[in-house]
Amino acid sequence: MRVATWMERTELQLRSLTPFVFTLLMVLVSAIPWHIPNFVPITPLFSVMAIYYWSIYRPDKLPYVATFALGLLHDLLTGTPLGLSALVYLLLQSILSSQRTFFHGKPFLVVWWGFSLVMPVFVLVSWVIASLYYNTFLPPLPFVIQAVLTMLLYPLFALLLIMMHRHMMRGT
């Protein structure tokens, strides 16, 4: 039996951090507004796409504590009520933890369909909490556009996540 070298062990540990580090980068990217003409600045929820994917395929590599921290960071960067993103990220992750066996081995269209069902609920909860926090009826259109944009971009984003997942698994 061969003993793994320090470099091999370090590489395995770094590979296991891939879901967290990538989701962290997506939180940072999600904080950058996209300017769509005649609309308020809207950003796809890249972090939600990453949390959705990793919660299904590698939940052990994105623990609840990490998801909570990522949500707080998102709130700090975007100016949303502190704890809002953390709450909805954890809600998403806990829902997926009970449904992940359903998605395993299913075609991509089923996984995308699942994402398309989860996304409106995610945005609706965010909109309601934000409206309650600000004590006003926030316009729902930016939230709807954000949800639709995120759902449409998920297939492209999923390709990147699948490639990263395969690369991550190569070393294990």
N, C-alpha and C positions, 0 to 999 in steps of 0.2 A: 504494500500500500504506500502510495506516494503522499508526502506531507506537502500541503500548499505553502508556497513561499509567502513572504510578507507582501510582496507586490500583488500576488494573486488574491490574497485575502482583502487587501485594500481595494483592488479593482471590484471585487464582489460587493464590498460595502458601498462603494460609490455607485455601482449599478443599482443597488437597492434604494438609493436616495433619488433615483430618477423621477419617480412619480411626484414626490414632494417638490423637488427643485423645478421640474417642468411646470407644475401647477403654480408655484411661486412666480415664475416668469409670466405665466398667463394672467395672474392677478395684476402684475405690473402692466402688461399689455392692455388689460381690460380698463385700466385707469386712463388710457389715452382716448379722448373722444374722436369719433369719426364725424366729419362734417358732411351731412347729406343736405343738398340744397333744399331750402324752404322747410327744414325741420330743425328741431333742437339737436344739439350734438348727441349722437347715439353711438354706443359702443357695443359690439357683440359681447356676450358673456363667455369669453374664452375660458375663464376659470371654472364656470359651471360645466362646460363641455369636458374639461379635464377631470373634474371631480366625478362627473357621471361615469366616464370611461374607467378611471382607476377604481371607483367604488364597485364596479361590476367585475373587473378582471384582476385587480390586485389590491383588494381592500387592506391587506396586511401591510402594504407599503405606504398607505396614506391613512394613518390613524385619526381618530376623532379629534385629538388634541391638535394635530397639525392642521386639520381642516378648520378648527375654531380659530387658530392663530392666523391662517390665511384669510379668513373672513374679517377678522379685526383689522388686518393690514389693508384689505380692500376698502373697508369703511374709512379708515384714516386717509387713504390716498384719494378717494372719490368724494369725501365730504358727506356721505350718507350717514344716517343715525348710527352711532357706535353700537355694534352688536347686531345690526340688521342682517348683514351678509353672513356673519358667523351663525346666526340662528337659522337662516334659510339654507346655508350650506350643510349644516348638521342635519336639518330636516331632510334634505335631499339624500344625504349619505345614509341616514337611518332607513329611509324608505327603500333605497336600493339594496341595503344589506339583507332585507327580507325578500327581495325579488331577484337577487343575482343568480340563483340557480335556474330561474326561468330563462334568463338571457343566455346562459352558457350553451354553446353549440348551436345557437339559432343563427339564421342568415342575417346579414347586416341590415336588411330592410326591417326586420323585427326589432333590432336594437335601435335603429333610427326612429321607428314608430314609437317605441318606448320613450325615447328622448322627446319626441314631438308631443307626447301626452304629459310628460313631466314639466316641460318648459312653461306652458301656460299657467300651470298651478304654481310653479316657482315665482313667476312674474306677478301673478295675482296676489300671492301672499306678500311679496315685497311691496307692491303698490298699496295694499291695505295698511300694512304696518307703517310705511312712509307717510301715508295720508293721515293716519292717526297721530303719528309723531309730530307732524307739522300742523296738526289741527286744522287741516283744510283738505278739500277735495282736489287732489292732484290730477292734472289731465292724464287720462289713461293711454292716449295715443303713443307717446314716447315709449311706454312700457310694452305696448303691443308690437310696435315696430322693432324694438330690441328683441323681443321673443321670436318674431318671425325671422329676423336677420340671423339670429343665433341658430335657429332650427335649419335654415337654408345652408349655413356654413358648416354645420356639423359633419356631413360626409367628407368634405375636404380635410377638416381638422382630424377626423377619425383616422384617415389614412396616415397622417403624421404620427398619431398616437400608436397605431398598430405597428408601424416601423420601429418606433422607439421601444415598444414592448418586446418585439422580437429581438432587437439588439440587446435589451436588458436581460432577456432569458438565455441568450447565447452563452453567457458566462456562468450560468447556474447549472 
